[in-house]
Amino acid sequence: MADHTRAGRHRSASRYNPVAEISSIVKSAGETGVRASAVLAASGGLVAAFALPAQAAPSTRAGAAESQASSAATDAATQASVRAILAAPAVVAPQAATPAQTDTVGVSGVKAVAKPKPKPKPKPKVTVSAAVATRSSTTTASRSTTRTTTTSSVPSSVSGIVNIAKQYIGVPYVYGGSSPSGFDCSGLTQYVYGQAGISIPRTASAQQAAAVRVSNPQPGDLVFFGYPAWHVGIYAGNGMMIDSPKPGMSVSYRSIFSGVAGYGRFAH
């Protein structure tokens, strides 16, 4: 007897169908009557879970037939649900909302600048007028020239008093003055005598009273005007004298004018 090997039947290779696989899982779950869950991993990253109600195993043939019919109905409903899930559009997460731009509160575009320190006030300049400076220089030069010229014109005297007095010709008259910066008449005679080492009173009238009266004067004696004297000078000989006349004038070498009250002498 020839042995014949019965060729086995193989399922032809087919494309993977997730719907058929889920249907098979659901069918098996229905047949066992146990509560199960079917999970579908589909392209696009979606996961579907189905909860199936538990069913009791039939105890009779009628129950088996009823269970088979119910399983078929459930299989059809499950396939319809899976198709609906796969057909649904993919869920895309919404993009993060761009923060709303708010208005900047405050002042913009302004650069703070430190307050500059006040500049020091310039010191007032003392300006001397050119005319005043010229006048002052001219007056000084004039006095110096006059004093030098007049002094040189006074002849030398045997009297030391006259020679001392010559040095101060040109010094201006100053009321109450008794120094080379300014003389009045008696201030000049007192200062000159003092330079010679002789002390005499300050005023013209006091000098007149203290002096020894003489009728034949010598250079260096005093000449008085008025009595009591209101003016005094130093006799220089030959009818000339050196005196400080009055305001606006200076010590001069000049002729003796009228009104002489007399002459007086101090030891010299």
LUMVOPA-630529 format. One record per residue (C-alpha): residue in three letters; residue number from 1; x negated, y negated, z. Coordinates in steps of 0.05 Angstrom, whole numbers. Each point is the difference from the previous one (the first is absolute). Example, Ala and Ser with C-alpha at 12.3 -4.5 7.8 and 13.67 -1.06 7.14 Angstrom:
2
[pt "ALA", 1, [-246, 90, 156]]
[pt "SER", 2, [-27, -69, -13]]
//
This chain:
268
[pt "MET", 1, [0, 0, 0]]
[pt "ALA", 2, [-31, -63, -21]]
[pt "ASP", 3, [-6, -54, 51]]
[pt "HIS", 4, [25, -67, -23]]
[pt "THR", 5, [-24, -59, 38]]
[pt "ARG", 6, [55, -51, 7]]
[pt "ALA", 7, [-26, -67, -14]]
[pt "GLY", 8, [14, -50, 53]]
[pt "ARG", 9, [37, -63, -16]]
[pt "HIS", 10, [-37, -65, 14]]
[pt "ARG", 11, [29, -70, 4]]
[pt "SER", 12, [-24, -41, -56]]
[pt "ALA", 13, [-43, -59, 20]]
[pt "SER", 14, [42, -63, 7]]
[pt "ARG", 15, [-9, -72, 22]]
[pt "TYR", 16, [7, -13, 75]]
[pt "ASN", 17, [70, -25, 17]]
[pt "PRO", 18, [8, -29, 70]]
[pt "VAL", 19, [76, 1, -7]]
[pt "ALA", 20, [0, 75, -12]]
[pt "GLU", 21, [-47, 11, 59]]
[pt "ILE", 22, [44, -40, 47]]
[pt "SER", 23, [61, 37, -25]]
[pt "SER", 24, [-34, 66, 15]]
[pt "ILE", 25, [-20, -23, 70]]
[pt "VAL", 26, [71, -24, 14]]
[pt "LYS", 27, [29, 64, -26]]
[pt "SER", 28, [-45, 41, 44]]
[pt "ALA", 29, [18, -43, 59]]
[pt "GLY", 30, [73, 9, -14]]
[pt "GLU", 31, [-7, 74, -6]]
[pt "THR", 32, [-34, 6, 68]]
[pt "GLY", 33, [51, -44, 33]]
[pt "VAL", 34, [-53, -39, 38]]
[pt "ARG", 35, [-4, -75, 5]]
[pt "ALA", 36, [-59, -21, -46]]
[pt "SER", 37, [-32, -59, -30]]
[pt "ALA", 38, [-24, -7, -72]]
[pt "VAL", 39, [-56, -47, -15]]
[pt "LEU", 40, [-14, -26, -69]]
[pt "ALA", 41, [-67, -31, -18]]
[pt "ALA", 42, [13, -34, -66]]
[pt "SER", 43, [-43, -45, -44]]
[pt "GLY", 44, [2, -71, 25]]
[pt "GLY", 45, [-10, 20, 73]]
[pt "LEU", 46, [74, 10, 18]]
[pt "VAL", 47, [19, 52, 53]]
[pt "ALA", 48, [71, 26, 5]]
[pt "ALA", 49, [26, 40, 59]]
[pt "PHE", 50, [64, 36, 0]]
[pt "ALA", 51, [35, 28, 62]]
[pt "LEU", 52, [42, 59, -14]]
[pt "PRO", 53, [54, 25, 47]]
[pt "ALA", 54, [-12, 67, 32]]
[pt "GLN", 55, [46, 56, -24]]
[pt "ALA", 56, [15, 65, 35]]
[pt "ALA", 57, [-18, 64, -36]]
[pt "PRO", 58, [63, 32, -30]]
[pt "SER", 59, [22, 64, 34]]
[pt "THR", 60, [44, 23, -57]]
[pt "ARG", 61, [-4, 3, -75]]
[pt "ALA", 62, [52, -53, -5]]
[pt "GLY", 63, [-43, -45, 42]]
[pt "ALA", 64, [-60, 16, -44]]
[pt "ALA", 65, [38, -19, -63]]
[pt "GLU", 66, [24, -64, 33]]
[pt "SER", 67, [-71, -15, 22]]
[pt "GLN", 68, [-27, 12, -70]]
[pt "ALA", 69, [51, -48, -29]]
[pt "SER", 70, [-16, -52, 52]]
[pt "SER", 71, [-74, 8, -13]]
[pt "ALA", 72, [9, -11, -74]]
[pt "ALA", 73, [40, -63, 14]]
[pt "THR", 74, [-53, -25, 47]]
[pt "ASP", 75, [-54, 15, -51]]
[pt "ALA", 76, [36, -42, -52]]
[pt "ALA", 77, [10, -58, 49]]
[pt "THR", 78, [-73, 2, 21]]
[pt "GLN", 79, [-25, -2, -72]]
[pt "ALA", 80, [45, -60, -13]]
[pt "SER", 81, [-28, -36, 62]]
[pt "VAL", 82, [-73, 13, -21]]
[pt "ARG", 83, [13, -26, -70]]
[pt "ALA", 84, [30, -63, 30]]
[pt "ILE", 85, [-61, -10, 45]]
[pt "LEU", 86, [-49, 10, -57]]
[pt "ALA", 87, [39, -48, -44]]
[pt "ALA", 88, [0, -54, 53]]
[pt "PRO", 89, [-50, -57, -12]]
[pt "ALA", 90, [-64, 0, 41]]
[pt "VAL", 91, [2, -42, 61]]
[pt "VAL", 92, [-52, -55, -4]]
[pt "ALA", 93, [-21, -37, 62]]
[pt "PRO", 94, [12, -75, -6]]
[pt "GLN", 95, [-60, -44, -7]]
[pt "ALA", 96, [-19, -42, 60]]
[pt "ALA", 97, [33, -67, -3]]
[pt "THR", 98, [-46, -58, -13]]
[pt "PRO", 99, [-1, -47, 61]]
[pt "ALA", 100, [39, -62, -13]]
[pt "GLN", 101, [-45, -61, -9]]
[pt "THR", 102, [12, -51, 53]]
[pt "ASP", 103, [-16, -74, -2]]
[pt "THR", 104, [-63, -21, 37]]
[pt "VAL", 105, [17, -46, 57]]
[pt "GLY", 106, [-49, -56, 13]]
[pt "VAL", 107, [-43, -48, -39]]
[pt "SER", 108, [-42, 28, -56]]
[pt "GLY", 109, [-52, -33, -44]]
[pt "VAL", 110, [-21, -49, 55]]
[pt "LYS", 111, [-71, 3, 27]]
[pt "ALA", 112, [-12, -28, 69]]
[pt "VAL", 113, [-55, -52, 0]]
[pt "ALA", 114, [-33, -26, 64]]
[pt "LYS", 115, [10, -73, 13]]
[pt "PRO", 116, [-64, -37, -16]]
[pt "LYS", 117, [-34, -35, 57]]
[pt "PRO", 118, [5, -75, -4]]
[pt "LYS", 119, [-62, -34, -26]]
[pt "PRO", 120, [-37, -43, 50]]
[pt "LYS", 121, [14, -74, -7]]
[pt "PRO", 122, [-59, -36, -31]]
[pt "LYS", 123, [-36, -47, 46]]
[pt "PRO", 124, [13, -73, -17]]
[pt "LYS", 125, [-57, -29, -38]]
[pt "VAL", 126, [-25, -67, 22]]
[pt "THR", 127, [-11, -39, -63]]
[pt "VAL", 128, [-38, -64, 4]]
[pt "SER", 129, [21, -50, -52]]
[pt "ALA", 130, [-56, -16, -49]]
[pt "ALA", 131, [14, -74, 10]]
[pt "VAL", 132, [-6, 6, 75]]
[pt "ALA", 133, [-64, 41, -5]]
[pt "THR", 134, [-29, -49, -49]]
[pt "ARG", 135, [20, -59, 43]]
[pt "SER", 136, [-31, 32, 62]]
[pt "SER", 137, [-65, 15, -36]]
[pt "THR", 138, [-2, -69, -30]]
[pt "THR", 139, [12, -33, 67]]
[pt "THR", 140, [-53, 41, 35]]
[pt "ALA", 141, [-50, -12, -56]]
[pt "SER", 142, [17, -74, 1]]
[pt "ARG", 143, [-10, -6, 75]]
[pt "SER", 144, [-65, 38, -4]]
[pt "THR", 145, [-25, -44, -57]]
[pt "THR", 146, [22, -64, 34]]
[pt "ARG", 147, [-31, 21, 66]]
[pt "THR", 148, [-66, 18, -33]]
[pt "THR", 149, [-3, -63, -42]]
[pt "THR", 150, [19, -47, 56]]
[pt "THR", 151, [-47, 33, 50]]
[pt "SER", 152, [-58, -5, -47]]
[pt "SER", 153, [15, -74, -10]]
[pt "VAL", 154, [-6, -14, 74]]
[pt "PRO", 155, [-71, -22, 16]]
[pt "SER", 156, [-39, 39, 52]]
[pt "SER", 157, [1, -32, 68]]
[pt "VAL", 158, [-47, -1, 58]]
[pt "SER", 159, [61, 16, 41]]
[pt "GLY", 160, [16, 74, 9]]
[pt "ILE", 161, [73, -20, 11]]
[pt "VAL", 162, [6, -28, -71]]
[pt "ASN", 163, [-34, 60, -31]]
[pt "ILE", 164, [48, 48, 35]]
[pt "ALA", 165, [61, -41, -20]]
[pt "LYS", 166, [-21, 2, -74]]
[pt "GLN", 167, [12, 75, 0]]
[pt "TYR", 168, [75, -9, 10]]
[pt "ILE", 169, [14, -51, -55]]
[pt "GLY", 170, [59, 27, -40]]
[pt "VAL", 171, [34, 38, 57]]
[pt "PRO", 172, [74, -19, -2]]
[pt "TYR", 173, [34, -43, 52]]
[pt "VAL", 174, [43, 41, 48]]
[pt "TYR", 175, [37, -35, 57]]
[pt "GLY", 176, [-28, 27, 65]]
[pt "GLY", 177, [-53, 39, -37]]
[pt "SER", 178, [-69, 7, 32]]
[pt "SER", 179, [-34, 54, -43]]
[pt "PRO", 180, [-30, 7, -69]]
[pt "SER", 181, [67, 26, -26]]
[pt "GLY", 182, [29, -70, 12]]
[pt "PHE", 183, [-15, -63, 41]]
[pt "ASP", 184, [34, -62, 24]]
[pt "CYS", 185, [-43, -62, 14]]
[pt "SER", 186, [-18, 13, 73]]
[pt "GLY", 187, [-3, 76, -12]]
[pt "LEU", 188, [-56, -12, -50]]
[pt "THR", 189, [-41, -45, 47]]
[pt "GLN", 190, [8, 48, 59]]
[pt "TYR", 191, [-20, 61, -43]]
[pt "VAL", 192, [-61, -34, -31]]
[pt "TYR", 193, [-25, -24, 67]]
[pt "GLY", 194, [12, 69, 29]]
[pt "GLN", 195, [-44, 29, -55]]
[pt "ALA", 196, [-55, -47, 24]]
[pt "GLY", 197, [9, 23, 72]]
[pt "ILE", 198, [38, -62, 24]]
[pt "SER", 199, [68, 7, 33]]
[pt "ILE", 200, [49, -58, -10]]
[pt "PRO", 201, [75, -9, 12]]
[pt "ARG", 202, [52, 25, -50]]
[pt "THR", 203, [41, -62, -20]]
[pt "ALA", 204, [-24, -65, -32]]
[pt "SER", 205, [22, -44, 58]]
[pt "ALA", 206, [-33, 46, 51]]
[pt "GLN", 207, [-65, -1, -40]]
[pt "GLN", 208, [4, -76, -4]]
[pt "ALA", 209, [7, -5, 75]]
[pt "ALA", 210, [-57, 49, 15]]
[pt "ALA", 211, [-51, -28, -50]]
[pt "VAL", 212, [-51, -54, 14]]
[pt "ARG", 213, [19, -61, -40]]
[pt "VAL", 214, [-55, -26, -47]]
[pt "SER", 215, [-4, -63, -45]]
[pt "ASN", 216, [-57, 25, -44]]
[pt "PRO", 217, [24, 71, -22]]
[pt "GLN", 218, [-48, 55, -23]]
[pt "PRO", 219, [16, 59, -46]]
[pt "GLY", 220, [36, 51, 43]]
[pt "ASP", 221, [37, -50, 43]]
[pt "LEU", 222, [77, 0, 0]]
[pt "VAL", 223, [41, -55, -33]]
[pt "PHE", 224, [69, -13, 30]]
[pt "PHE", 225, [61, -33, -32]]
[pt "GLY", 226, [50, -33, 47]]
[pt "TYR", 227, [3, -5, 75]]
[pt "PRO", 228, [16, 49, 28]]
[pt "ALA", 229, [-29, 33, -62]]
[pt "TRP", 230, [47, 34, -50]]
[pt "HIS", 231, [-56, 21, -47]]
[pt "VAL", 232, [-74, 18, 7]]
[pt "GLY", 233, [-57, 17, -47]]
[pt "ILE", 234, [-75, 13, 1]]
[pt "TYR", 235, [-43, -58, -21]]
[pt "ALA", 236, [-49, 21, -57]]
[pt "GLY", 237, [-37, -67, -9]]
[pt "ASN", 238, [2, -54, -53]]
[pt "GLY", 239, [74, -14, 12]]
[pt "MET", 240, [21, 73, -13]]
[pt "MET", 241, [34, 52, 44]]
[pt "ILE", 242, [23, 73, -2]]
[pt "ASP", 243, [71, 12, 24]]
[pt "SER", 244, [63, 42, -10]]
[pt "PRO", 245, [49, -54, -25]]
[pt "LYS", 246, [72, 25, -1]]
[pt "PRO", 247, [47, 55, -24]]
[pt "GLY", 248, [-10, 16, -74]]
[pt "MET", 249, [-73, -20, 2]]
[pt "SER", 250, [-64, 35, 23]]
[pt "VAL", 251, [-64, -17, 38]]
[pt "SER", 252, [-33, -56, -39]]
[pt "TYR", 253, [-63, -42, -5]]
[pt "ARG", 254, [26, -70, -12]]
[pt "SER", 255, [-7, -74, 17]]
[pt "ILE", 256, [22, -26, 68]]
[pt "PHE", 257, [67, -36, -10]]
[pt "SER", 258, [24, -61, 39]]
[pt "GLY", 259, [30, 5, 69]]
[pt "VAL", 260, [-61, 25, 37]]
[pt "ALA", 261, [10, -9, 76]]
[pt "GLY", 262, [-73, 17, 18]]
[pt "TYR", 263, [-53, 54, 2]]
[pt "GLY", 264, [-16, 51, 54]]
[pt "ARG", 265, [-60, 44, 15]]
[pt "PHE", 266, [-10, 66, 34]]
[pt "ALA", 267, [-70, 23, 14]]
[pt "HIS", 268, [-27, 35, -62]]
//
